[in-house]
Amino acid sequence: MGEAMARNLLKLGCGVVVYNRSPEKCAALVAEGATAAPTPAAVLAACDVTFGMLSDPAAAEAVVFGPAGVLEGAGAGKAYVDMSTGARPGLRGRASLPSRAAAVDAGTSRKIGAALAAAGARFLEAPVSGSKKPAIDGQLVILAAGDASLYAEVAPAFGVMGKRSFFLGPTGAGAHMKLVVNMARAPAGAGRERGADAGGHAAGDGQHGDSVC
């Protein structure tokens, strides 16, 4: 999903700098005009606003707090938008993420937000509702919370990555709303899983990725 979202930013005309924990996954975007960075901190150094799309809370924290991570590059004038979004736990299907993925929870978002604020940077959590195809088509629904001024600033970017975006209040509200959306969709997802099992297509698409741009 991160690759598709970065590609839509390129289409908007943005200068895009990309990092992926699997560097070879940046190659296609670099061929289309993006610049690859060796670390998340290097992305922050090159960009005023950085978007992250990670597969689970552990990955989200590692990219922020790890060596040469987001926090190392954070400071006044820098902003980080964490769009990390995992699968509904226990559900699998052709359009779903692998069931081992887990959405970034409110506690993780608050921890990241507090650390960035202490460093002088702004933070917005912005989990998405949608999977790979909506990401490609720019049809995600974005559930944002945190810094209201940053939400207004990244509205054009959200406009090419998603069909609708919502500002829900303080950090943590986006993660809570994502949980509500997941719970509301769970019965339909379970039905798709049973159908996929019968047809032999239960494996997730595995294309979530761990990227920062």
C-alpha positions in Angstrom: 0.0 0.0 0.0 2.8 2.4 0.8 4.2 2.1 -2.7 0.8 2.9 -4.3 0.3 5.9 -2.0 3.8 7.3 -2.8 3.1 6.9 -6.5 0.0 9.0 -6.1 2.1 11.7 -4.4 4.4 11.6 -7.4 1.3 12.1 -9.7 0.4 15.2 -7.6 3.8 16.6 -8.5 5.4 16.3 -5.1 9.1 15.8 -4.7 9.1 12.3 -3.1 11.9 10.8 -1.0 11.4 7.1 -0.1 12.7 4.6 2.4 11.8 1.0 2.8 13.1 -1.6 5.3 13.5 -3.8 2.2 15.5 -1.3 0.0 14.8 -3.2 -3.3 11.1 -2.3 -2.9 12.0 1.4 -3.6 13.3 0.6 -7.1 10.0 1.1 -9.0 9.3 4.4 -7.4 12.9 5.7 -8.0 12.4 4.7 -11.7 9.3 7.0 -11.7 11.1 10.0 -10.2 11.4 9.4 -6.4 14.7 9.6 -4.6 15.7 6.8 -2.3 17.0 7.5 1.2 19.1 5.1 3.3 17.3 5.7 6.6 14.1 7.3 8.0 16.2 10.1 9.5 17.5 10.9 6.1 13.9 11.2 4.8 13.1 13.6 7.6 16.3 15.6 6.7 15.1 16.0 3.1 11.4 16.6 3.7 9.2 19.0 5.7 6.4 16.4 5.9 7.0 12.6 6.1 4.4 9.9 5.7 4.9 6.4 7.2 3.0 3.2 6.2 4.1 0.3 8.4 2.6 -3.1 8.9 2.1 -3.3 12.7 2.9 -1.5 16.0 6.3 -3.0 16.3 7.3 -1.9 12.9 5.9 1.6 13.5 7.9 2.0 16.7 11.1 0.6 15.1 11.0 3.1 12.3 10.5 6.0 14.8 12.6 5.0 17.8 15.3 2.8 16.1 18.8 3.8 15.0 18.6 6.6 12.4 14.9 6.6 12.8 12.2 9.3 12.4 12.8 10.7 15.9 16.5 11.2 15.2 15.5 13.5 12.3 12.6 15.2 14.0 12.7 18.8 15.1 11.2 22.2 14.6 9.7 22.6 11.1 9.4 18.8 10.7 6.2 16.7 10.6 5.4 13.0 10.6 2.1 11.5 9.4 1.8 7.8 10.5 -0.7 6.1 8.1 0.2 2.6 9.3 -2.7 0.3 9.0 -2.9 -3.5 9.6 -5.4 -6.2 8.8 -8.5 -7.1 10.8 -7.1 -9.7 13.2 -7.9 -13.3 12.2 -9.4 -12.5 8.8 -7.8 -13.4 5.6 -8.8 -13.1 2.0 -7.5 -12.0 -1.4 -8.2 -8.4 -0.7 -7.1 -8.5 2.9 -3.7 -8.1 4.5 -2.0 -11.1 6.1 -3.7 -12.0 9.4 -0.4 -11.6 11.2 -0.6 -7.8 10.7 -2.1 -5.7 13.4 -3.4 -2.1 13.2 -1.3 0.5 15.1 -3.2 1.0 18.4 -4.0 4.3 20.2 -1.3 3.7 22.8 1.4 3.4 20.2 0.2 6.4 18.3 0.2 8.5 21.5 3.7 7.3 22.4 5.0 8.3 19.0 3.2 11.6 19.0 4.5 12.5 22.5 8.1 11.7 21.5 7.9 13.8 18.3 6.2 16.7 20.2 9.0 16.7 22.7 11.5 16.9 19.8 9.6 20.0 18.5 7.9 18.2 15.5 4.2 17.9 14.6 2.4 14.5 14.5 -0.7 13.2 12.8 -2.0 9.6 13.0 -3.9 8.7 9.9 -4.8 5.0 9.6 -6.7 4.2 6.4 -9.8 2.1 5.6 -9.2 0.2 2.4 -6.7 -2.3 0.9 -4.3 -2.5 -2.1 -6.8 -1.6 -4.9 -8.2 1.5 -3.2 -4.6 2.6 -2.4 -3.7 2.3 -6.1 -6.8 4.1 -7.2 -6.5 6.9 -4.5 -9.8 5.7 -3.0 -8.8 5.2 0.6 -10.7 6.6 3.6 -8.3 8.4 5.9 -9.0 8.6 9.7 -6.8 11.4 11.0 -6.2 12.7 14.5 -3.5 14.8 16.2 -2.2 18.1 15.0 -5.0 20.1 13.3 -2.7 22.5 11.5 -0.8 19.5 10.0 -4.1 17.9 8.9 -5.0 21.1 7.0 -1.5 21.3 5.5 -1.5 17.7 4.1 -5.1 17.9 2.8 -3.9 18.0 -0.9 -1.8 14.9 -0.3 -4.8 13.1 1.4 -6.9 14.2 -1.6 -4.8 12.1 -4.0 -4.3 9.2 -1.7 -8.0 8.9 -0.6 -11.5 9.7 -1.6 -12.4 11.1 1.9 -10.5 12.1 5.0 -11.8 13.0 8.5 -10.2 14.9 11.4 -11.3 13.1 14.5 -9.6 15.1 17.3 -6.6 14.3 19.6 -4.1 11.6 18.9 -5.6 8.1 19.5 -9.0 9.0 18.1 -8.0 7.8 14.6 -6.8 4.4 15.9 -10.1 4.1 17.9 -12.2 4.9 14.8 -10.2 2.4 12.8 -11.0 -0.3 15.3 -14.7 0.6 15.1 -14.6 0.3 11.3 -12.8 -3.0 11.5 -15.4 -4.4 14.0 -18.3 -3.2 11.8 -16.8 -4.9 8.7 -15.8 -8.1 10.5 -18.9 -10.3 9.7 -18.5 -9.5 6.0 -14.8 -10.2 6.2 -15.5 -13.6 7.8 -17.9 -14.5 5.1 -15.3 -13.6 2.4 -12.7 -15.8 4.3 -15.0 -18.8 4.2 -15.5 -18.3 0.5 -11.8 -17.9 -0.2 -11.0 -21.1 1.7 -13.5 -23.0 -0.4 -11.9 -21.6 -3.6 -8.3 -22.1 -2.5 -7.4 -18.4 -2.3 -7.1 -17.8 1.4 -3.6 -16.3 1.3 -3.3 -12.6 1.8 -1.8 -10.5 -0.9 1.3 -9.7 1.2 1.7 -6.2 -0.4 1.4 -4.0 2.6 5.1 -3.1 2.9 7.0 -1.0 5.4 7.7 2.4 3.9 8.4 6.0 4.7 8.1 8.8 2.1 
